[in-house]
Amino acid sequence: MQKKSDKLNLHQKLEIIIEEMIEEELSLKDVLKEFEKIYIETAAKKYNGRMIKMAQALGIHRNTLRNRVKTLKINGKI
């Protein structure tokens, strides 16, 4: 049996999450920072911390990725 969320497209799933964040009155700055951090950490897991592969998958230059990792204070296998 499929979950209801499996039938939703990405936009619809994000709308649900965003509604919750707005209800909690989270700032856009904090939300974007946390999203970017989780996004990069997830890519790091998938690509075992290989910066070039991660950067290609994320569509950014490896130096940009390295700077974002430093700015967001992402630790671990990167």
SULTACOR-V638230 format. One record per pair of residues at least 6 apart in sequence whose C-alpha atoms are under 6 Angstrom apart, sorted by the first residue. I is the first residue (numbers start at 1). J is the second residue. D is the distance in whole Angstrom. If there is no record, write none. Layout:
i = (I,I)
j = (J,J)
d = (D,D)
This chain:
i = (43,49,49,52,55,55)
j = (54,77,78,62,61,62)
d = (6,5,4,6,6,5)
